[in-house]
Amino acid sequence: MTYDRPWKSFSEQLTLLKTRGMSVTDDEAAINYLERVGYYRLSGYWYPFRQFTIRQDPQTKALQTNVSDQFHLNTHFSDAVELYLFDKKLRLLVLDALERVEVALRVDIAHLLGKRSAFAYLDQKQFHPKFSNKKFYGVPAFEAWQQKYLGLVHRSKNKEEFVRHYLRTHGENLPIWVAVEVLDFGAMSQLFAMMKVPDQEKVAAKYRINDFKVFASWLRSLNHLRNIAAHHSRLWNRNIIDQPKLPELGEIRWCDDFIGKSDLIAKPFLLFAILRHIVRVVCPNTQWHHRLAVLLENFPTIQSDNKRTISDIGVVEGWGAWWTDVEESGQ
């Protein structure tokens, strides 16, 4: 297939949007955003304002969705910009919480395993054989993790003086309480998933989770969230691929609002709620969830006839009743 879409100047890009029915009240400001943010990135925020039609295939009877180039009436360029700015603030808040979670879990894992051995992470006997031998792209998970870890050490050695100091002073292997400082969220999540069940249960219990498998899935999903936010990708109106498991009904009160609702489980708000849950354990006096609530409550006003709301990120009805609770039953 030959790609046939020509290069367009910023002025031509804006003209194209206008021909498709987008209202622009300030050409100079719009071109400035196209120059700084880019047509393609902004298109993710004006995509929902395009007109959609649904038709049934006469033979298969399957429903087909067709996307028109034309925008809904009263769609303004500023609608997309406001959503982009909202999403940027959302990502920054998410990254703030993820940093706290990542740092705390490094300590949890290092303190637990390090009590048995300073180099427990190098000893496969310290991990559950079922999980550490599980194949990962044809390679046992423990072996794959070791290769990833060595790559992270090599990368950090070129950037971090503390890594060079320890290797130079104490030999080729870092003690686990130092080694965890080179792990990214994904490597840490994988290390947790290989730990023996009693170890996973002990860490999960600290965060008021009865089922270690649920907590492991939360870490995996939060790593997915971190990758989205760290690469400046869109969170608003996004489907989450690596979806978390939920505890049994009644175990954690706020989780009950999501159980059995696949449309909500596939949206980012559930991961924000998970972050809220964990961060409040790490930092009991945190105001993070309050700041996120303020952002959501000040969702931008959309001028387009095709209104958008915070429901696009999977916010559940009645979330305000438990979001800022000081104490929560069932935890």
Rosetta blueprint (number, residue, H / E / L):
1 M L
2 T L
3 Y L
4 D L
5 R L
6 P L
7 W L
8 K L
9 S L
10 F H
11 S H
12 E H
13 Q H
14 L H
15 T H
16 L H
17 L H
18 K H
19 T H
20 R L
21 G L
22 M L
23 S E
24 V L
25 T L
26 D L
27 D H
28 E H
29 A H
30 A H
31 I H
32 N H
33 Y H
34 L H
35 E H
36 R H
37 V L
38 G L
39 Y H
40 Y H
41 R H
42 L H
43 S H
44 G H
45 Y H
46 W H
47 Y H
48 P H
49 F H
50 R E
51 Q E
52 F E
53 T E
54 I E
55 R E
56 Q E
57 D L
58 P L
59 Q L
60 T L
61 K L
62 A L
63 L E
64 Q E
65 T E
66 N E
67 V E
68 S E
69 D E
70 Q E
71 F E
72 H L
73 L L
74 N L
75 T L
76 H E
77 F H
78 S H
79 D H
80 A H
81 V H
82 E H
83 L H
84 Y H
85 L H
86 F H
87 D H
88 K H
89 K H
90 L H
91 R H
92 L H
93 L H
94 V H
95 L H
96 D H
97 A H
98 L H
99 E H
100 R H
101 V H
102 E H
103 V H
104 A H
105 L H
106 R H
107 V H
108 D H
109 I H
110 A H
111 H H
112 L H
113 L H
114 G H
115 K L
116 R L
117 S L
118 A L
119 F L
120 A H
121 Y H
122 L H
123 D L
124 Q H
125 K H
126 Q H
127 F E
128 H L
129 P H
130 K H
131 F H
132 S H
133 N L
134 K L
135 K E
136 F E
137 Y L
138 G L
139 V E
140 P E
141 A H
142 F H
143 E H
144 A H
145 W H
146 Q H
147 Q H
148 K H
149 Y H
150 L H
151 G H
152 L H
153 V H
154 H H
155 R H
156 S H
157 K H
158 N L
159 K L
160 E L
161 E H
162 F H
163 V H
164 R H
165 H H
166 Y H
167 L H
168 R H
169 T H
170 H H
171 G L
172 E L
173 N L
174 L L
175 P L
176 I H
177 W H
178 V H
179 A H
180 V H
181 E H
182 V H
183 L L
184 D L
185 F H
186 G H
187 A H
188 M H
189 S H
190 Q H
191 L H
192 F H
193 A H
194 M H
195 M E
196 K L
197 V H
198 P H
199 D H
200 Q H
201 E H
202 K H
203 V H
204 A H
205 A H
206 K H
207 Y L
208 R L
209 I L
210 N L
211 D L
212 F H
213 K H
214 V H
215 F H
216 A H
217 S H
218 W H
219 L H
220 R H
221 S H
222 L H
223 N H
224 H H
225 L H
226 R H
227 N H
228 I H
229 A H
230 A H
231 H L
232 H L
233 S L
234 R L
235 L L
236 W L
237 N L
238 R L
239 N L
240 I L
241 I L
242 D L
243 Q L
244 P L
245 K L
246 L L
247 P L
248 E L
249 L L
250 G L
251 E L
252 I L
253 R H
254 W H
255 C H
256 D H
257 D H
258 F L
259 I L
260 G L
261 K L
262 S H
263 D H
264 L H
265 I H
266 A L
267 K L
268 P H
269 F H
270 L H
271 L H
272 F H
273 A H
274 I H
275 L H
276 R H
277 H H
278 I H
279 V H
280 R H
281 V H
282 V H
283 C L
284 P L
285 N L
286 T L
287 Q L
288 W H
289 H H
290 H H
291 R H
292 L H
293 A H
294 V H
295 L H
296 L H
297 E H
298 N L
299 F L
300 P L
301 T L
302 I L
303 Q L
304 S L
305 D L
306 N L
307 K L
308 R L
309 T L
310 I H
311 S H
312 D H
313 I H
314 G L
315 V L
316 V L
317 E L
318 G L
319 W L
320 G H
321 A H
322 W H
323 W H
324 T L
325 D L
326 V L
327 E L
328 E L
329 S L
330 G L
331 Q L
